[in-house]
């Protein structure tokens, strides 16, 4: 694997070094691009126990945070710690109560919550998107390529479905073929990124999770994690060489989709701390108090990409996002509320700085967005965010189960759902 990389570096490096500074200034100088990588099934504790020199080095140059999946445990957004569910939480910036992908069978995803690729293409129809993945469903079902419900979005480049090619990758009981597939995916991604530089791309690596399912917490599993890390090194090298060649400004985001069972580490899907416990690594430093002071979430990746690439997110979509951007100033976090006797609404939140600022609180008694329609948000009142709480009277219509709350501040919009409690 590293021989392939060294050959690429020697051949490409000679070309790059042969250019003078003037020749490097092209029409792509400073153009921002993103590649996000999901390495399947690595809980935070097992990541720390693994040998991951490439992710470690990238994180030291950039940033690293412990993170979580699974939504709010025991509340309306509790989300299964299952692979496709986690991918879609990243892709849509929402938890399962919105995107509606509850398992790997991907039955009836709610495409009214658009993927990061759709909002990107809506903003930049001429820019390029790509996916490199062992699993075909990532493109055909989650992104929803070609479907009416996704406005027939089309990936500009796809390299996936290798698990269906049993002639080239014969399936074996220990799933060693997935290691070969991940290597093929990473090589193709590295080559294609260096040669063409898609503006937004997704790389998915699967081998680590399957070794966890078969062997649990074991030397075989840790070796698989280290192997995936070496593939990330290959991709990172390709991005750096691309930057040297073109002057583009790339952000790499690496994460995982779920943790592992607390007993033997073989499976996942429930709400134990270990199954919810994940991590996020970025290739650039993050100067963000929310990132520094909190355990971030997989849903934070969507708004982070949007801010880095200056993607225009429709207001009705931004009101639904469950994530918080890691790229800009954050005013508040952890908004939650309670409805008392079907008459009073009490909200509370945390602030991420000490400055006084007026926030506006909005309410909707409908959930029309999930049907592709707009909700009717009305202003409840204004509040100094440093008070960290807000209480007011409300009149939910009969039969209302949840009300939707939005808090708008100078730098962000944050939302929560509140369960209506009858008298």
C-alpha angles and dihedrals in degrees: 000000000000090000088062090050094048090051090053092048093049095048097041096035092059089054093047094046090049092063122089121225094261093056091055092063102091137151088276095058108135095359108151121230135173136207118183121197127201114198105191127242109354116143118206096253092050090047089056090050093051129086103246108156096161097051089042093053093044090050092051090054090042128011142294134196138174109243144179143226129193101074120244108341113239093004138095095283098048104143130196113252092234128132105247090039090057093046090053093048087058094043095050103027089232140102126246096271085071110029092041099212103137101166148005091277087071097213116185102344111197103241091185083087098068124220122242087254092058096050089045093052091045088057098038109023093172097050122095132252127189142182130201112187145141090221117073093198091069088072103028100041110019100037086029097216114204096003123137090228091060095045087256092287113196126203110228089218132012132180108178148106094074091141088069093059099085092164092064095030108032110202117241131187093249091049095233087150089073090064089057091046093051090050090051092048093049094047092050092046092050093048095044094046092050094045101041108011103215111211096231124015141167126213119192123194118188110173097091094058094050091051087052092052092050104035106017118203099355144121088270091057094047090049089053091052090050090050091053088049090055089053089052087053089056091051093045091052090051091052093049091049090049090052091051091050099045109019090238120153111231132191119199118197118190124187144142131241102227144344130242140263114283093232111056101344093239103121143016142191104113133088105261116136091250094050090051094043115103140140143227127214124191131191093223131060116259119218097190126123092211090056092046097045105036143051100252126217137233088245089064090072094072097059090039091058090045092055095044093051095036091239115179108232115196111245094239088055094046089055089061100047114116095193133085122221117249091200104067141040113294121208104182141008141179096040111185138157149186133216112220120207091335088285112073130054120203121187131184136179144164124253124223097204138026099241121118112242136161117240127192122225119210131186136200126186092195135073098203095139091078087062093050093261133113124262121227105240117186129189113259097181149292128272140180101250090219089069086068092206142066131191129187143150119265137182110211113196115251111278096024110146101179135014123209118229128193126189114197120196134171094275107025153015120231130180143193139177120234122203113232111237115204121227 
